[in-house]
């Protein structure tokens, strides 16, 4: 598994952690302490702020999980990948997007730039 695949696997472990303690540990494993996460709806820096963004997503979409679509593409410390937010109840995926991450020398996430490709209309 490449450093990019490992980083993205950790990324999804953090996003899919429902328990706050587990989420906090997963964020710390995936992101460097001063790491960031930015998408059209959020701009967070540091583990606590990033975990809070994830908690808000779980509150808005209970019973949903983030799932990677396709392969991770990476080079020179930068990776990109696509994802969707999937209902565990019926398999619907009302939200999808793609992210670009930069990694530090240890393979931890330095920054995430997220893009929303599909969002609910209501």
Phi, psi and omega per residue, in radians:
X1 nan 2.325 -3.120
X2 -1.326 2.870 3.085
X3 -1.031 -0.541 -3.131
X4 -1.245 -0.759 3.112
X5 -1.133 -0.694 3.100
X6 -1.092 -0.797 -3.139
X7 -1.075 -0.725 -3.121
X8 -1.243 -0.621 3.054
X9 -1.058 -0.777 3.105
X10 -1.130 -0.657 3.100
X11 -0.998 -0.868 -3.133
X12 -1.209 -0.565 3.052
X13 -1.052 -0.705 3.113
X14 -1.180 -0.840 -3.118
X15 -1.095 -0.559 -3.073
X16 -1.614 -0.016 3.101
X17 -1.317 2.125 -3.125
X18 -1.552 -0.701 -3.138
X19 -1.238 2.266 -3.093
X20 -1.031 -0.653 3.139
X21 -1.191 -0.795 3.111
X22 -1.091 -0.743 3.119
X23 -1.052 -0.792 3.137
X24 -1.027 -0.751 3.118
X25 -1.169 -0.672 -3.136
X26 -1.196 -0.686 3.088
X27 -1.102 -0.767 3.140
X28 -1.115 -0.575 3.117
X29 -1.287 -0.553 -3.051
X30 -1.566 -0.719 -3.040
X31 -1.825 2.581 2.919
X32 -1.214 2.814 -3.016
X33 -1.023 -0.645 -3.133
X34 -1.726 0.318 -3.109
X35 -1.132 2.878 -3.101
X36 -2.315 2.821 3.079
X37 -2.463 2.167 3.132
X38 -2.352 2.257 2.969
X39 -2.466 -3.103 -3.105
X40 -1.062 -0.329 -3.075
X41 -1.908 -0.167 -3.034
X42 -2.599 2.660 3.031
X43 -2.535 1.770 -3.016
X44 -2.160 2.519 3.080
X45 -2.287 2.334 3.118
X46 1.560 2.760 -3.051
X47 -1.010 -0.783 -3.080
X48 -1.119 -0.782 -3.135
X49 -1.170 -0.704 3.128
X50 -1.115 -0.791 3.104
X51 -1.069 -0.616 3.115
X52 -1.164 -0.654 3.077
X53 -1.090 -0.747 3.128
X54 -1.136 -0.734 3.114
X55 -1.060 -0.709 3.118
X56 -1.106 -0.665 3.109
X57 -1.125 -0.698 3.114
X58 -1.184 -0.586 3.085
X59 -1.190 -0.681 -3.132
X60 -1.302 -0.571 -3.092
X61 -2.238 1.198 3.128
X62 -1.152 2.469 3.130
X63 1.399 0.251 3.107
X64 -1.961 2.642 3.070
X65 -2.266 2.645 3.068
X66 -1.520 2.334 -3.124
X67 -2.279 2.318 3.095
X68 -1.218 2.458 3.047
X69 -1.951 2.126 3.088
X70 1.289 -2.884 -3.054
X71 -1.620 2.834 3.016
X72 -1.526 2.345 3.090
X73 -2.002 2.220 -3.101
X74 -2.622 2.655 3.019
X75 -2.892 2.661 3.061
X76 0.890 0.685 3.083
X77 1.373 0.200 3.141
X78 -2.217 2.372 3.112
X79 -2.301 2.675 3.043
X80 -2.348 2.633 -3.134
X81 -2.843 2.822 3.116
X82 -1.959 2.760 -3.101
X83 -2.640 2.900 3.000
X84 -2.506 2.714 3.115
X85 -1.778 2.017 -2.938
X86 -2.015 2.350 3.059
X87 -1.279 2.230 3.075
X88 -1.250 -0.368 -3.110
X89 -1.357 -0.830 -3.032
X90 -2.223 0.003 3.104
X91 1.378 0.039 3.117
X92 -1.206 2.674 -3.119
X93 -2.332 1.457 -3.059
X94 -1.272 -0.307 -3.097
X95 -2.217 2.388 3.066
X96 -2.547 2.711 3.136
X97 -2.881 -3.004 3.068
X98 -2.478 2.581 -3.092
X99 -2.248 2.630 3.009
X100 -2.117 2.191 -3.125
X101 -2.094 2.543 2.974
X102 -1.928 2.488 -3.098
X103 -1.976 2.642 3.039
X104 -1.519 -3.077 -3.071
X105 -1.156 -0.304 3.102
X106 -1.659 0.039 3.140
X107 1.468 0.152 3.089
X108 -1.578 2.685 -3.075
X109 -1.235 2.252 3.049
X110 -1.632 -0.859 3.123
X111 -2.517 2.663 2.982
X112 -2.218 2.262 2.964
X113 -1.998 1.954 -3.073
X114 -1.816 2.520 3.112
X115 -2.221 2.360 3.131
X116 -1.690 2.064 -3.124
X117 -1.691 -0.453 3.109
X118 -2.526 2.237 3.121
X119 -2.351 2.714 3.102
X120 -1.085 2.559 -3.101
X121 -1.547 -0.278 -3.096
X122 -1.757 nan nan
